Amino acid sequence: MFAVIKTGGKQYKVSPGDELTVETVAGAAGDAVSFSEVLMVGEGESATVGAPIVSGATVLGEIVDQVRGKKIIIFKKRRRQNSRRRNGHRQPLTRVRITEINATA
């Protein structure tokens, strides 16, 4: 069984036991987290697709770690103006392990 969840403006296809990196979710390592925006749940012919979300369905997980992503370089240059800017950014992320999918739809 799998589910498609929405968190941090992105969609993820998850199954129990999966470990994924998502936008920052508040909490410390070991805390439980619940995703209520479930867009689809099921497998094959028995899949339930929400409009836009499946009512009553939740995905439970556990926070593994709070990490920071790879450094992104922002470089802006205006040609022939002797003008350039260099900036960097590391996005805070959360590693989550999916423990259970509740599909009471």
N, C-alpha and C positions, 0 to 999 in steps of 0.2 A: 504494500500500500504506500502511496506517496501523496503529497499535498503540494500545492503551489501557494506560497505565502508572500505577502507584501510587507516590507519593512524598510525604512529609510529611503523611500521612493524607488526601490528596486524590487524585482520579483525573483524568488528562489524556488526551485523544485527540490523538496526535501523528503527524506525517508527516515524512519527511526534508526538511530545510530550514526547518522551523517554529522560531520563537523564542518561548519562553514564560517566565513568571515563576513560580518555585516556591519553597517554603520553603527555608531556607538549606541549601546543600550545601557541604561543606568544600572549599576550593581557591581558587586565584587565577584571574584572567582568563587564558584560553588553555589551562587545564588540561582534560584529558579526564575525562569522567564516564560511568559506566555504570549503567543502571537495570535491575536483574534481576527486579523484581516486575512482570512483563508479564501483564496480565489477559486480553488478547485481541490477536491479530495476524492480518492478512490483509485481504482485500477481497472483499465480496460472498459468493458461495457457497463460496469457498475459505478463509473466515475460520476461525481456530482459537480456540475459547474455552477458557480454562483452568478448572481446578477445584481451587483458586481461581486458581493461576497456570499459565502455559504453561511446561512444563519445557523447558529449553534455549534459550529465547528471551531476547534481551537487546536493549536500545535504547542506542545510544551517542550521546553528545552532547559539546558543548564549552561550558565556562563563558565567557559573554560578559562579565559584570560582577557584582559584589556591590553591591546597592542596598538602600535602605530604602523601605518602603512609605509610603503616605499616612498622615498623623497621624490617630489615632482618639481621640476625646474620650470619657472615661468620666465621667459625671456622675451622682452619687447624691444624692437629696434625700429627706428625711423630712418629710412635710407637717406643718405646724403645730408643728414642733419647733425651728425656726430652726437646722436642721442640714443642711449640704450639703457634698459633697466633689467636687472636680474633679481629674481625673487625665488624663494623655495617654500615648500609646504609639505608637511607630513600629516596625513589624515588620521585621526584617532579611530580605531576599529575595535570590534568585539568578536572574539571567537566563541561560537555557540555550538553545543552538541545537542542534537534533537533527541529527546527521550521518548516522546509519545505523540500520537496523532489521535485526537478525539473527533470522530465524525458522527455527531448525533443530529443528522439532518434528515 
